[in-house]
Amino acid sequence: MKTIIEPFRVKVVEPIRMTTRADRERLIAASHFNLFGLHSDDVLIDLLTDSGTGAMSAAQWSAVMRGDESYAGSPSFYRFLAAVQDLMPFRHVIPTHQGRAAEAILFSILGGAGRVIPSNTHFDTTRGNIEATGAEALDLPCAEAADFSGTYPFKGNIDLTALAKLLRERGAAVPCVMITLTNNAGGGQPVSLENLRAVHALAQRHGKPLIIDGCRFAENAWFVKQREPGQATRAVRDIVRETFSLAEGMTMSAKKDGLANIGGWLALNDDDLALAARNRLILTEGFPTYGGLAGRDLEAIAAGLAEVVDEEYLHYRVRCNEYIGERLLALGVPIVQPVGGHAVFIDARALLAHIPPLAYPGQALAVALYEMGGVRSCEIGTVMFGRRPDGREVPARFDLVRLAIPRRVYTQSHADYLIEVFGEIAREKTRLPGYRIVEEPRLMRHFTAKFARLS
């Protein structure tokens, strides 16, 4: 059949509190036009993030009840360890309370003033944790990533020529090479195995470890299976194993493709680096067999890792996003193509061409989505990436709005409602105002900045 149905039944429901447009205009103004400041009860469809917002399965909730809360050596840790190493062949697996904690530990060791860490595109917390040490977070996306309307299948790839030049000219300053799977800040775009193999070979030639930010590893593997020549007959599980066999380490937020509500890990092959990381973990997170997590959370992650490589689930997951993307294109709403695995990205700079980048068209679109339809989304553009470490304000490479789809939460009627809201925005787009920032922190300002409308 052509209709892709959810490969699950709904067992528990959570009510949504309905609001009016007048309610929402008042609420977003009271939050200083920052979507992060809203109470979730005041949101109809919450697409702010797919991180930790998914619905856990019956098997996961059953596993939660098995959680053992021993401080050290819990059997829940060893089930978690076995589940991770079944997919990711690293010698050392260090649990953390979420992915940014793994990043903070890693870059407290590898970062520092004068160092530069290249990536296909660093996401916000990765960039923040690198820059907090005084190091430079350098993005080297492939050229095709800048063409939002193009259909190149692997826009998440790193620019190999630029990476080779960096390693040749500034190699002494590079402690590692990073690849994010999928490339979240670049539109949720996948990385090919061909590109990853080339990065691995290049990093090895220069004696640099390759570290993968693997939070959406299963979605990336699904795209490899669907799009990369020679991969169609392989199991997603086998593609995942090859992916991580090419790396010397990984950071992970289990709140994405771990299908859990909290948790993450840092995995490494280097014994000395792992020892330093565990010592840091004890100072900041907890003992190495729980790492800031309850035993029940370790159990939920272990069960989630078994479920996330199910190919029926991945087919449904990606097809939901493609459906939304196809309908938006039919409305004339510009999006990043092809549609990514975890989100649909709107090109706000193209949609709201009357708003210049430094008046934050992404923020303008995100506010309008909430006011008109109660949909909470996330700006990924000049608000998130426009403030340089030296304090200068510059336009980001793009101004996007991310519609991050929580896993196993919403149905097609929610998707159809979302598309209807965009139909209203398309009719009113030329009347939408820009914004200015009236208060902001030094780092990662998008979480807490306060905005005012431009008249």
C-alpha positions as CSV (number, residue, x, y, z in Angstrom):
1,M,0.0,0.0,0.0
2,K,1.1,3.6,-0.6
3,T,0.0,4.8,2.8
4,I,2.7,4.5,5.4
5,I,1.1,3.8,8.7
6,E,2.6,4.1,12.2
7,P,4.2,0.7,13.0
8,F,2.7,0.8,16.5
9,R,-0.6,1.3,18.4
10,V,-1.3,4.1,20.8
11,K,-1.5,2.8,24.4
12,V,-1.4,5.9,26.6
13,V,-2.6,9.4,25.6
14,E,-1.6,12.9,26.9
15,P,-4.2,15.7,26.6
16,I,-3.3,18.9,24.7
17,R,-4.7,22.2,26.1
18,M,-6.2,24.1,23.3
19,T,-5.5,27.9,23.1
20,T,-6.7,30.8,21.0
21,R,-4.6,33.1,18.8
22,A,-5.2,35.9,21.3
23,D,-4.0,33.6,24.1
24,R,-0.8,32.8,22.2
25,E,0.0,36.4,21.3
26,R,-0.2,37.3,24.9
27,L,1.9,34.3,26.0
28,I,4.7,34.8,23.5
29,A,5.0,38.5,24.3
30,A,5.2,37.6,28.0
31,S,8.1,35.2,27.1
32,H,9.9,38.1,25.3
33,F,9.3,36.4,22.0
34,N,11.6,33.5,22.9
35,L,10.0,30.1,22.2
36,F,12.2,28.5,24.9
37,G,10.4,30.7,27.4
38,L,7.0,29.2,26.9
39,H,5.3,26.7,29.2
40,S,4.9,23.5,27.3
41,D,1.2,23.4,28.4
42,D,0.7,26.4,26.2
43,V,1.9,24.6,23.1
44,L,-0.4,22.7,20.8
45,I,2.3,20.9,18.7
46,D,5.8,21.0,20.1
47,L,8.5,20.7,17.4
48,L,11.1,22.7,19.3
49,T,13.3,19.6,19.5
50,D,13.3,15.8,18.9
51,S,15.7,15.5,21.8
52,G,14.2,13.5,24.7
53,T,10.7,14.3,23.6
54,G,9.8,10.9,22.0
55,A,7.4,8.3,23.3
56,M,9.0,5.2,24.9
57,S,7.7,1.8,24.0
58,A,6.0,-0.8,26.2
59,A,9.3,-2.8,26.1
60,Q,11.2,0.3,27.4
61,W,8.7,1.0,30.2
62,S,9.0,-2.7,31.2
63,A,12.8,-2.4,31.2
64,V,12.5,0.7,33.4
65,M,11.0,-1.5,36.1
66,R,14.1,-3.7,36.0
67,G,16.4,-0.7,36.7
68,D,18.9,-1.4,39.5
69,E,20.0,1.7,41.4
70,S,23.2,0.4,42.9
71,Y,25.9,3.1,43.0
72,A,28.6,1.0,41.4
73,G,28.5,-2.1,39.2
74,S,24.8,-2.1,38.6
75,P,23.6,-4.9,36.2
76,S,21.6,-2.1,34.4
77,F,25.0,-0.6,33.4
78,Y,26.2,-3.9,32.0
79,R,23.0,-4.4,29.9
80,F,23.5,-0.8,28.7
81,L,27.1,-1.5,27.9
82,A,26.3,-4.6,25.9
83,A,23.6,-2.8,23.9
84,V,26.0,0.0,23.0
85,Q,28.9,-2.3,22.0
86,D,26.5,-4.5,20.0
87,L,26.2,-1.5,17.6
88,M,29.3,0.6,18.3
89,P,32.6,-1.4,18.7
90,F,34.4,0.9,21.2
91,R,36.5,-0.4,24.1
92,H,35.4,2.2,26.6
93,V,31.8,3.4,27.0
94,I,31.2,6.1,29.6
95,P,27.6,7.0,30.4
96,T,26.6,10.6,30.9
97,H,23.4,12.3,31.7
98,Q,23.0,13.6,28.1
99,G,25.1,14.3,25.0
100,R,26.4,17.8,26.0
101,A,27.9,16.3,29.1
102,A,29.9,13.9,26.9
103,E,31.0,16.9,24.8
104,A,32.0,18.9,27.8
105,I,34.2,16.1,29.2
106,L,35.8,15.4,25.8
107,F,36.6,19.0,25.0
108,S,37.8,19.7,28.5
109,I,40.6,17.3,27.6
110,L,41.0,18.0,23.8
111,G,40.1,21.7,23.7
112,G,41.9,24.8,24.7
113,A,43.2,28.1,23.3
114,G,44.9,27.9,20.0
115,R,43.2,24.6,19.0
116,V,40.8,24.1,16.1
117,I,38.2,21.3,15.8
118,P,36.8,20.8,12.3
119,S,33.4,19.3,11.5
120,N,30.9,19.0,8.7
121,T,28.8,21.4,10.9
122,H,29.0,21.7,14.7
123,F,25.6,22.0,16.4
124,D,25.0,24.5,19.1
125,T,26.0,22.6,22.3
126,T,29.1,21.1,20.5
127,R,30.1,24.6,19.4
128,G,29.5,26.0,22.8
129,N,31.5,23.3,24.6
130,I,34.4,23.8,22.2
131,E,34.4,27.6,22.4
132,A,34.1,27.6,26.2
133,T,37.6,26.1,26.3
134,G,39.0,28.8,24.0
135,A,39.2,26.5,21.0
136,E,37.8,27.3,17.5
137,A,34.8,25.2,16.2
138,L,35.3,25.2,12.4
139,D,32.6,24.2,10.0
140,L,33.6,22.6,6.7
141,P,30.4,21.6,5.0
142,C,30.4,20.2,1.4
143,A,29.6,22.7,-1.3
144,E,26.2,21.0,-2.0
145,A,25.0,21.9,1.5
146,A,24.5,25.5,0.5
147,D,22.0,24.6,-2.3
148,F,18.9,24.2,-0.3
149,S,16.7,23.3,-3.3
150,G,19.1,20.8,-4.8
151,T,18.6,17.1,-4.3
152,Y,22.1,15.9,-3.7
153,P,21.6,12.9,-1.5
154,F,24.5,13.5,1.0
155,K,24.6,17.2,1.9
156,G,25.8,16.3,5.3
157,N,29.3,15.4,3.9
158,I,32.4,17.3,5.0
159,D,34.4,19.1,2.4
160,L,37.4,16.8,2.0
161,T,39.5,19.3,0.2
162,A,39.1,21.9,2.9
163,L,39.7,19.3,5.6
164,A,42.9,18.2,3.9
165,K,44.1,21.8,3.6
166,L,43.4,22.4,7.2
167,L,45.3,19.3,8.4
168,R,48.2,20.1,6.1
169,E,48.5,23.8,7.1
170,R,47.3,23.8,10.7
171,G,47.5,20.2,11.7
172,A,49.5,20.8,14.9
173,A,46.4,22.8,16.2
174,V,43.9,20.0,15.4
175,P,43.3,17.5,18.3
176,C,40.6,15.6,16.5
177,V,38.2,15.6,13.5
178,M,34.5,15.5,14.1
179,I,31.6,14.3,12.0
180,T,28.0,14.8,13.0
181,L,25.5,12.1,12.0
182,T,23.1,13.3,10.6
183,N,24.2,16.9,10.1
184,N,21.6,18.6,12.2
185,A,22.6,22.3,11.8
186,G,22.9,21.7,8.1
187,G,19.3,20.6,7.6
188,G,19.3,17.1,9.1
189,Q,21.3,15.9,6.1
190,P,23.1,12.5,6.0
191,V,26.8,11.7,5.6
192,S,27.7,8.9,3.1
193,L,29.9,6.0,4.0
194,E,32.1,7.0,1.1
195,N,32.7,10.4,2.7
196,L,33.2,8.9,6.1
197,R,35.8,6.4,4.9
198,A,37.7,9.2,3.2
199,V,37.6,11.3,6.4
200,H,38.9,8.3,8.4
201,A,41.7,7.8,5.9
202,L,42.6,11.5,5.9
203,A,42.6,11.7,9.7
204,Q,44.7,8.6,10.1
205,R,47.2,9.9,7.6
206,H,47.7,13.0,9.9
207,G,47.5,11.0,13.2
208,K,44.2,12.6,14.3
209,P,41.4,10.6,15.9
210,L,38.0,10.8,14.2
211,I,35.2,11.4,16.7
212,I,31.5,10.9,15.6
213,D,28.7,12.9,17.1
214,G,26.3,9.9,16.6
215,C,23.0,11.1,18.1
216,R,21.0,10.3,14.9
217,F,23.1,7.3,13.7
218,A,20.2,5.1,12.8
219,E,18.5,7.7,10.6
220,N,21.9,8.3,8.9
221,A,22.3,4.6,8.3
222,W,18.8,4.4,6.8
223,F,19.7,7.1,4.3
224,V,22.9,5.3,3.4
225,K,20.8,2.2,2.7
226,Q,18.3,4.1,0.6
227,R,20.6,6.4,-1.3
228,E,24.2,5.2,-1.5
229,P,25.2,2.8,-4.3
230,G,26.0,-0.7,-3.1
231,Q,24.2,-0.3,0.2
232,A,20.6,-1.2,-0.6
233,T,20.8,-4.9,0.4
234,R,22.7,-4.3,3.6
235,A,20.9,-4.3,7.0
236,V,20.8,-1.0,8.8
237,R,22.5,-2.7,11.8
238,D,25.5,-3.7,9.7
239,I,25.8,-0.1,8.2
240,V,25.8,1.2,11.8
241,R,28.6,-1.1,12.8
242,E,30.7,-0.2,9.8
243,T,30.1,3.5,10.5
244,F,31.5,3.4,14.0
245,S,34.3,1.0,13.1
246,L,35.7,4.0,11.2
247,A,36.0,6.2,14.3
248,E,38.2,6.3,17.4
249,G,35.4,7.7,19.5
250,M,31.9,9.1,19.7
251,T,29.7,11.4,21.7
252,M,26.0,10.5,21.9
253,S,22.8,11.9,23.1
254,A,20.5,8.9,23.8
255,K,17.6,11.4,23.7
256,K,17.6,11.1,19.9
257,D,18.3,7.7,18.4
258,G,18.6,6.1,21.8
259,L,14.8,6.6,21.9
260,A,15.1,7.6,25.6
261,N,14.0,10.7,27.5
262,I,17.4,11.3,29.0
263,G,21.0,10.0,28.8
264,G,24.1,9.8,26.6
265,W,27.6,8.5,26.5
266,L,31.2,9.1,25.5
267,A,32.8,6.1,23.8
268,L,36.5,5.9,23.1
269,N,39.2,3.4,22.0
270,D,42.2,5.3,23.5
271,D,43.0,4.0,27.0
272,D,44.7,7.2,28.2
273,L,41.9,9.4,26.9
274,A,39.3,7.2,28.5
275,L,41.1,7.3,31.8
276,A,41.2,11.1,31.8
277,A,37.5,11.2,30.7
278,R,36.4,8.8,33.6
279,N,38.3,11.0,36.1
280,R,36.5,14.0,34.8
281,L,33.2,12.1,34.8
282,I,33.6,11.3,38.5
283,L,34.1,15.0,39.3
284,T,31.1,16.2,37.3
285,E,28.6,13.4,36.6
286,G,29.0,10.4,38.8
287,F,30.7,7.0,39.0
288,P,31.6,5.4,35.7
289,T,28.9,2.7,35.9
290,Y,26.1,5.3,36.2
291,G,27.4,8.6,34.9
292,G,24.6,10.8,36.3
293,L,21.9,8.4,35.2
294,A,19.5,6.3,37.2
295,G,19.6,2.5,36.5
296,R,16.1,2.7,35.0
297,D,17.4,5.2,32.4
298,L,20.3,2.9,31.4
299,E,17.7,0.1,30.9
300,A,15.5,2.4,28.8
301,I,18.4,3.3,26.5
302,A,19.4,-0.4,26.2
303,A,15.9,-1.3,25.0
304,G,15.7,1.7,22.8
305,L,18.9,0.8,20.9
306,A,17.4,-2.5,20.0
307,E,14.3,-0.8,18.6
308,V,15.9,2.1,16.7
309,V,17.5,-0.1,14.1
310,D,14.2,-1.7,13.2
311,E,13.8,-0.9,9.5
312,E,10.0,-0.6,9.6
313,Y,10.3,2.1,12.2
314,L,12.9,3.9,10.2
315,H,10.8,3.8,7.1
316,Y,7.9,5.3,8.9
317,R,10.0,7.9,10.7
318,V,11.6,9.3,7.5
319,R,8.4,9.0,5.4
320,C,6.5,11.2,8.0
321,N,9.0,14.0,7.4
322,E,8.9,13.6,3.7
323,Y,5.1,13.9,3.7
324,I,5.3,17.2,5.5
325,G,8.0,18.4,3.2
326,E,6.1,17.5,0.1
327,R,3.0,19.4,1.3
328,L,5.0,22.5,2.2
329,L,6.6,22.6,-1.2
330,A,3.2,22.4,-2.8
331,L,2.3,25.5,-0.8
332,G,5.4,27.3,-2.1
333,V,7.2,27.2,1.2
334,P,10.9,26.8,0.6
335,I,12.6,24.0,2.5
336,V,16.0,22.2,2.7
337,Q,15.8,19.4,0.3
338,P,16.0,16.4,0.4
339,V,14.0,16.3,3.7
340,G,16.1,15.2,6.7
341,G,15.6,12.3,9.0
342,H,14.5,14.0,12.2
343,A,13.1,17.3,11.0
344,V,11.9,19.5,8.2
345,F,13.9,22.7,7.8
346,I,12.2,25.8,6.4
347,D,14.4,28.4,4.6
348,A,13.1,31.4,6.5
349,R,15.5,33.8,4.8
350,A,13.9,32.9,1.4
351,L,10.3,32.8,2.7
352,L,10.6,36.2,4.5
353,A,12.8,37.9,2.0
354,H,11.7,41.4,3.3
355,I,13.4,40.7,6.7
356,P,17.2,41.1,6.6
357,P,19.4,38.5,8.4
358,L,20.2,40.8,11.3
359,A,16.5,41.3,11.9
360,Y,16.3,37.5,12.4
361,P,13.8,36.1,9.8
362,G,14.0,32.7,11.4
363,Q,12.9,34.1,14.7
364,A,10.1,36.0,13.0
365,L,8.8,32.8,11.3
366,A,9.1,30.8,14.6
367,V,7.1,33.4,16.5
368,A,4.4,33.5,13.7
369,L,4.1,29.7,13.8
370,Y,3.3,29.9,17.4
371,E,0.9,32.9,17.3
372,M,-1.1,31.5,14.4
373,G,-1.2,27.8,15.2
374,G,0.4,27.1,18.6
375,V,3.3,25.3,16.9
376,R,6.6,25.6,18.7
377,S,9.7,25.3,16.5
378,C,13.4,26.3,16.7
379,E,15.3,29.0,14.9
380,I,18.6,27.8,13.5
381,G,20.3,30.8,11.9
382,T,21.6,34.2,12.9
383,V,20.2,34.1,16.4
384,M,21.8,30.7,17.1
385,F,25.1,31.2,15.2
386,G,25.4,35.0,14.4
387,R,27.3,36.0,17.6
388,R,31.1,35.4,17.2
389,P,33.3,34.6,20.2
390,D,34.8,38.1,19.9
391,G,31.4,39.6,20.3
392,R,30.8,40.7,16.7
393,E,27.3,40.2,15.2
394,V,27.3,38.8,11.7
395,P,24.7,37.0,9.5
396,A,24.9,33.2,9.8
397,R,25.3,31.2,6.6
398,F,21.6,30.6,6.6
399,D,18.4,31.4,8.5
400,L,16.4,28.2,9.0
401,V,13.5,27.2,11.1
402,R,13.6,23.5,12.3
403,L,10.4,21.5,12.7
404,A,11.9,18.7,14.8
405,I,9.5,15.8,14.9
406,P,9.4,13.9,18.2
407,R,9.6,10.1,17.7
408,R,6.4,8.1,17.9
409,V,4.3,11.1,19.3
410,Y,2.2,12.8,16.7
411,T,-0.1,11.5,14.0
412,Q,-0.9,12.5,10.4
413,S,-3.7,14.8,11.6
414,H,-1.2,16.8,13.5
415,A,0.9,16.9,10.4
416,D,-2.0,18.1,8.3
417,Y,-2.8,20.8,10.9
418,L,0.8,22.0,10.7
419,I,0.6,22.3,7.0
420,E,-2.7,24.3,7.3
421,V,-0.9,26.7,9.7
422,F,1.8,27.2,7.0
423,G,-0.9,28.0,4.5
424,E,-2.0,30.9,6.7
425,I,1.6,32.1,7.1
426,A,2.1,32.0,3.4
427,R,-0.8,34.4,3.0
428,E,0.4,36.8,5.6
429,K,4.2,36.5,5.2
430,T,4.9,40.0,3.9
431,R,3.3,41.5,7.0
432,L,5.5,39.7,9.5
433,P,7.9,41.9,11.4
434,G,11.6,41.4,12.2
435,Y,13.1,41.4,15.7
436,R,16.0,42.7,17.7
437,I,17.7,41.3,20.7
438,V,17.3,43.4,23.9
439,E,19.2,41.0,26.3
440,E,21.5,38.1,25.7
441,P,24.1,35.9,27.4
442,R,27.6,35.6,26.1
443,L,27.3,32.0,24.9
444,M,24.4,30.1,23.4
445,R,22.2,33.1,23.5
446,H,19.2,31.5,21.7
447,F,18.1,29.6,24.8
448,T,17.5,32.7,27.0
449,A,17.8,35.9,24.8
450,K,15.0,38.4,25.0
451,F,13.6,39.9,21.8
452,A,11.5,43.0,20.8
453,R,9.5,43.5,17.6
454,L,10.8,45.9,15.1
455,S,8.1,48.4,14.0
